[in-house]
Amino acid sequence: MKFTQTNKAPSAIGPYSQAVVANGMVFTSGQIALTPDGVMLEDDIRVQTKQVLTNLGEVLQASGASLDSVIKTTIFLASMDDFGVVNEIYAEAFGSHKPARSTVAVKTLPKNALVEIDAIALVK
């Protein structure tokens, strides 16, 4: 088992790792719209979703994977009203690659984020 740490994505804000690599797979922690230096981005679902996917990509890359090797994602939304916008940006990021996915609405996310995404991927 290997724990991932990259300064190209925000550090964990609790007692957990950005990702764990085990048995040829990467399990990421949920990513929110923090910049790598820990600044929370504005309260805009488009801006936040793009940052979340950027963070996710960096953590995957540091783990030996990429968005193209993702098997499953889970999206957590503060409001299902944002589903369409998040779906649009998510589709742009993943292109023709379509991993399995769950999307759930939650009451509150860390730092009052609007969106959080985690992933399971294969190491390349």
C-alpha positions in Angstrom: 0.0 0.0 0.0 1.3 3.5 -0.9 0.0 6.8 0.2 -0.1 9.7 -2.3 1.0 13.2 -1.5 1.4 15.9 -4.2 1.7 19.6 -3.8 -0.1 20.1 -7.1 -3.4 19.5 -5.2 -4.5 20.7 -1.8 -3.3 18.9 1.2 -5.7 16.8 3.2 -7.7 18.9 5.7 -8.0 16.0 8.1 -6.3 12.7 9.2 -6.4 11.1 5.7 -4.3 10.8 2.5 -5.0 12.4 -0.9 -5.1 8.9 -2.2 -4.1 5.3 -1.5 -2.6 2.9 -4.1 -3.3 -0.7 -3.4 -3.3 -3.8 -5.7 -3.0 -1.8 -8.9 -5.8 0.5 -8.0 -6.0 4.1 -6.8 -8.6 5.2 -4.2 -8.8 9.0 -4.0 -10.2 11.0 -1.2 -12.9 13.5 -2.1 -11.6 16.6 -3.7 -13.2 20.0 -3.1 -12.5 23.4 -4.7 -9.4 24.2 -2.7 -6.4 25.5 -4.7 -3.1 23.7 -4.1 -2.2 26.4 -1.5 -5.5 25.8 0.4 -7.6 28.7 -0.7 -11.3 27.9 -1.2 -12.6 29.2 -4.5 -15.7 31.4 -4.9 -19.2 30.2 -4.5 -19.7 29.4 -8.2 -20.5 25.8 -9.2 -18.7 26.1 -12.6 -15.5 27.4 -11.0 -15.6 24.9 -8.2 -16.3 21.9 -10.4 -13.4 22.7 -12.7 -11.1 23.1 -9.7 -12.3 19.8 -8.2 -11.6 17.9 -11.5 -8.2 19.6 -11.8 -7.4 18.5 -8.2 -8.7 15.0 -8.9 -6.5 14.8 -12.1 -3.4 15.9 -10.2 -3.9 13.3 -7.4 -4.5 10.6 -9.9 -1.4 11.5 -11.9 0.7 11.5 -8.7 -0.7 8.0 -8.0 0.2 6.6 -11.4 -3.3 7.0 -12.9 -5.3 9.5 -14.9 -8.9 10.5 -15.6 -8.7 8.0 -18.5 -8.1 5.1 -16.1 -11.0 6.0 -13.7 -13.4 3.1 -13.0 -15.9 4.8 -10.7 -16.6 8.3 -9.3 -18.9 9.6 -6.7 -20.1 13.1 -6.8 -21.5 14.9 -3.8 -23.6 18.0 -4.4 -24.8 20.6 -1.9 -27.7 21.1 -4.3 -29.2 18.9 -7.0 -30.1 22.1 -8.8 -26.4 22.1 -9.8 -26.6 18.6 -11.4 -26.8 19.8 -15.0 -23.9 22.2 -14.8 -21.7 19.7 -13.0 -22.6 17.0 -15.5 -21.6 19.3 -18.4 -18.2 20.1 -16.9 -17.7 16.5 -15.9 -18.4 15.3 -19.4 -15.9 17.8 -20.8 -13.2 16.6 -18.4 -13.8 12.8 -19.1 -14.5 13.1 -22.8 -15.5 9.8 -24.4 -14.3 7.9 -21.2 -17.4 7.2 -19.1 -16.7 5.6 -15.8 -19.4 4.3 -13.5 -20.8 7.1 -11.3 -23.0 7.9 -8.4 -24.3 11.4 -7.6 -25.8 12.2 -4.3 -27.1 15.4 -2.6 -25.7 16.1 0.8 -26.6 18.6 3.5 -23.2 20.1 3.9 -19.7 19.6 2.5 -16.3 20.5 4.1 -15.6 24.2 3.9 -19.2 24.7 2.6 -18.1 23.5 -0.8 -20.7 23.1 -3.5 -19.3 19.9 -5.0 -16.9 17.1 -4.0 -15.7 14.2 -6.2 -13.8 11.1 -5.4 -12.6 8.3 -7.7 -11.3 4.8 -8.0 -8.9 4.2 -10.9 -6.5 1.7 -12.3 -2.7 2.4 -12.1 -1.4 2.6 -15.6 
